[in-house]
Amino acid sequence: MSLTPQGQRASLDKQPHEVAAMFDGVAARYDLTNTVLSFGQDRFWRRATRAALGLGPGDRVLDVGAGTGVSTEELAQSGAYAVGADLSLGMLHAGKRSRPTVPLLAGDALRLPFADASFDAVTISFALRNVSDTDAALRELARVTRPGGRLVVCEFSTPVNPAFRTVYLSYLMRSLPAVARTVSSNPDAYVYLAESIRAWPDQPALAARIGAAGWGRVAWRNLTGGVVALHRAVRD
């Protein structure tokens, strides 16, 4: 299914205008919905991402796919200068209302509006799987990062325990859309989100793609049993 003019859900070919319109449709209650659907784990995942980046005062960090800026706000707690970029104007407008002091701007992960080597660190959380060309996005992240700079990709992944994986996939495809109907401003979008998580590469496969895109010293850490993985790397 593709998007209707009102923005219901995107198709898995991830056309940028479809993805942007879909997120426009969930922007109003996006942060609340994420907290409910993750049982509050989203806060822990944001803190873990900030810690993995190893930020400090004076660092410049780019948060791609920042949405409403809740993740950008978390990064700034390190003392670094954090700027967020997102394709969805609806998400950015919602972020500006709730976080007026957080620097947020419109930007496509495939064509970031920054010069080469502009940042000490870059991160993308729960957005890389929504980009139409994953490998090109990873190369673009490398372009705007200085040599020796850091990358952290925080993304849904593959639970490592087989029994837990079965339960999780059942929740993802059956229960998650049902729960979303009670809290989301556009619950149909969560059908696409569940499908995109199920289709996403596992931890070793994503690590290989990161390494092929100009990043070195690639490693990952599982969070919540592998529901989420933090992939870390350094700009060659």
DRENDO-731144 format. One line per 4 residues: number of its first residue (from 1); their letters; for each residue y, x, z of C-alpha. Coordinates in Angstrom, 2 decimals. Each point is the difference from the previous one (the first is absolute). Example, Ala and Ser with C-alpha at 12.3 -4.5 7.8 and 13.67 -1.06 7.14 Angstrom:
<pts>
1> as> -4.50/12.30/7.80; 3.44/1.37/-0.66
</pts>
This chain:
<pts>
1> mslt> 0.00/0.00/0.00; 3.49/1.22/-0.82; 3.24/-0.91/1.70; 1.64/-3.36/-0.47
5> pqgq> 3.81/-0.07/-0.15; -0.02/-0.69/3.75; -2.14/3.10/0.62; -3.48/-0.80/1.24
9> rasl> -2.12/3.10/-0.50; -0.29/2.98/-2.30; -2.95/0.90/-2.18; -1.94/3.21/0.56
13> dkqp> 1.54/1.68/-3.04; 3.04/0.36/2.31; 2.84/-0.61/-2.41; 3.18/1.09/1.83
17> heva> 1.87/-3.27/-0.55; -2.96/-2.00/1.34; -0.38/2.20/3.08; 3.75/-0.09/0.72
21> amfd> 0.16/-3.79/-0.38; -3.05/-0.47/2.21; 1.57/2.05/2.78; 3.27/-1.87/-0.44
25> gvaa> -2.03/-3.09/0.85; -1.45/1.39/3.25; 3.13/1.82/1.20; 1.25/-2.66/2.41
29> rydl> -2.91/0.32/2.42; -1.60/3.23/-1.21; 0.28/2.02/3.23; -1.30/-2.85/2.16
33> tntv> -2.90/-0.67/-2.37; -1.03/3.66/0.00; -0.06/0.12/3.79; -2.09/-3.17/0.22
37> lsfg> -2.48/1.00/-2.73; -0.46/3.52/1.42; -0.35/-1.24/3.61; 3.01/2.14/0.90
41> qdrf> -1.50/3.21/-1.43; 2.88/0.37/-2.48; 2.18/1.45/2.76; -2.62/2.64/0.81
45> wrra> -0.38/0.88/-3.70; 3.77/0.53/-0.35; 0.11/2.28/3.04; -2.98/1.98/-1.31
49> traa> 1.70/0.44/-3.37; 3.14/1.36/1.64; -2.03/2.43/2.11; -2.01/1.21/-3.01
53> lglg> 3.18/0.88/-1.90; 1.10/2.39/2.73; 3.67/-0.91/-0.40; 2.87/1.47/1.95
57> pgdr> 3.81/-0.06/0.13; 1.50/1.19/-3.27; -2.97/-1.08/-2.12; 0.53/-2.39/-2.90
61> vldv> -2.84/-2.47/-0.51; -0.49/-2.61/-2.72; -1.92/-3.19/0.78; -1.23/-1.48/-3.30
65> gagt> -1.08/-3.63/-0.03; 2.08/-0.46/3.14; 0.26/-3.77/-0.31; 2.21/-1.33/2.79
69> gvst> 0.49/3.49/1.43; -2.13/-0.39/3.11; -1.88/3.19/-0.91; 3.25/1.83/-0.85
73> eela> 1.43/-0.97/3.37; -3.11/1.44/1.66; 0.37/3.31/-1.87; 3.62/0.35/1.13
77> qsga> -1.15/0.05/3.62; -1.07/3.61/-0.63; 3.63/1.01/-0.46; -0.46/0.52/-3.75
81> yavg> 2.22/-1.63/-2.60; -2.24/-2.73/-1.43; 0.77/-2.00/-3.15; -2.13/-2.83/-1.34
85> adls> -0.56/-1.10/-3.59; -1.74/-3.12/-1.30; -0.45/-1.88/-3.26; 0.48/-3.46/1.55
89> lgml> 3.60/-1.09/0.40; -1.15/-2.86/2.20; -1.58/2.42/2.46; 3.09/2.21/-0.03
93> hagk> 2.31/-2.96/0.65; -2.20/-1.10/2.92; 0.10/3.55/1.34; 3.77/0.21/-0.29
97> rsrp> 0.33/-3.18/2.05; -2.31/1.16/2.80; 0.71/3.77/-0.12; 3.55/0.44/-1.32
101> tvpl> 0.25/3.66/1.03; -3.20/1.14/-1.79; 0.72/1.59/-3.43; -1.91/-2.10/-2.56
105> lagd> 0.32/0.06/-3.78; -1.73/-1.37/-3.07; -2.43/2.45/-1.56; -3.17/0.06/-2.09
109> alrl> -2.73/2.35/1.24; -0.51/1.11/-3.61; 3.71/0.84/-0.56; 1.58/0.91/3.31
113> pfad> 3.82/0.28/-0.09; 0.10/3.46/1.57; 0.31/3.56/-1.24; -2.89/2.46/0.07
117> asfd> -0.85/1.46/3.43; 2.38/-2.36/1.84; -2.20/-0.60/3.06; -1.86/1.97/2.65
121> avti> -2.59/-2.77/0.26; -1.03/-3.18/-1.78; -2.20/-2.87/1.03; -1.30/-3.23/-1.45
125> sfal> -1.64/-2.63/2.21; -2.12/-2.87/-1.33; 1.76/0.18/-3.36; -1.74/2.65/-2.10
129> rnvs> -2.78/-2.42/-0.93; 2.63/-2.40/-1.39; 1.38/2.53/-2.51; -1.23/-0.38/-3.57
133> dtda> -0.67/3.74/-0.43; -1.18/1.65/3.23; -0.20/3.53/-1.41; 3.49/-0.17/-1.51
137> alre> 1.39/-1.23/3.31; -1.60/2.92/1.84; 1.56/2.41/-2.51; 3.38/-1.68/0.42
141> larv> -0.26/0.37/3.77; -0.72/3.69/-0.54; 3.01/0.34/-2.29; 2.49/-1.14/2.64
145> trpg> -1.58/2.13/2.75; 0.94/3.63/0.55; -2.72/2.67/-0.26; -1.78/0.09/3.34
149> grlv> 1.11/-3.55/0.79; -2.40/-2.59/1.40; -1.55/-3.21/-1.24; -1.68/-2.72/2.03
153> vcef> -1.62/-2.96/-1.71; -0.82/-2.80/2.42; -2.24/-2.48/-1.75; -2.83/-2.42/0.54
157> stpv> -3.33/1.73/-0.55; -3.76/-0.29/0.54; -1.42/-0.51/3.51; -2.53/2.72/0.76
161> npaf> -2.48/-2.10/2.00; -2.16/-2.11/-2.36; -0.34/-2.94/2.40; 3.72/-0.05/0.73
165> rtvy> 0.74/0.36/-3.72; -1.97/-3.18/-0.72; 1.89/-1.95/2.67; 3.33/1.40/-1.18
169> lsyl> -0.59/-0.91/-3.65; -0.93/-3.52/1.04; 3.24/-0.30/1.99; 1.97/1.47/-2.88
173> mrsl> -1.24/-2.40/-2.65; -0.51/-3.16/2.05; 1.97/-0.03/3.22; 3.12/2.00/-0.93
177> pava> 1.28/-2.48/-2.61; -0.70/-2.87/2.40; 1.92/1.66/2.83; 2.84/0.84/-2.40
181> rtvs> 0.42/-3.71/-0.74; 1.10/-0.55/3.61; 2.69/2.70/0.12; 0.98/1.23/-3.48
185> snpd> 2.80/-1.35/-2.18; -2.27/0.54/-3.04; -3.65/-0.06/1.12; -1.46/0.11/-3.53
189> ayvy> 1.31/3.56/-0.32; -2.49/1.09/2.66; -2.89/-0.84/-2.31; 1.27/2.73/-2.33
193> laes> 0.58/2.34/2.94; -3.58/-0.47/1.20; -1.35/0.60/-3.50; 2.11/3.14/-0.41
197> iraw> -1.31/1.42/3.28; -3.61/-0.62/-1.02; 0.58/1.71/-3.37; 1.75/3.07/1.46
201> pdqp> -1.71/3.47/-0.06; -1.69/1.25/3.15; 1.26/2.99/1.98; -1.60/2.86/-2.02
205> alaa> 0.95/-1.58/-3.34; 3.66/-0.41/0.99; 0.07/3.56/1.38; -1.17/1.31/-3.37
209> riga> 2.74/-1.88/-1.81; 2.66/1.32/2.36; -1.22/3.55/-0.56; 0.13/-0.45/-3.77
213> agwg> 3.63/-1.15/0.15; 1.60/3.22/1.24; -0.85/-0.14/3.69; -2.00/2.53/1.99
217> rvaw> -1.76/0.16/3.38; -1.03/-3.66/-0.31; -1.65/-1.51/3.05; -0.40/-3.44/1.48
221> rnlt> -0.37/-1.66/3.36; -1.58/-3.43/0.49; 1.79/-2.59/2.09; -1.60/-3.16/1.40
225> ggvv> -3.44/1.11/-1.14; 1.14/0.68/-3.57; 1.74/-3.33/-0.57; 2.98/2.26/-0.60
229> alhr> 0.07/3.71/-0.90; 2.83/2.50/0.23; -0.20/2.49/-2.88; 2.10/3.11/0.64
233> avrd> 0.92/2.72/-2.48; 2.50/2.79/-0.67; 2.07/0.46/-3.16; -1.30/3.00/-1.98
</pts>
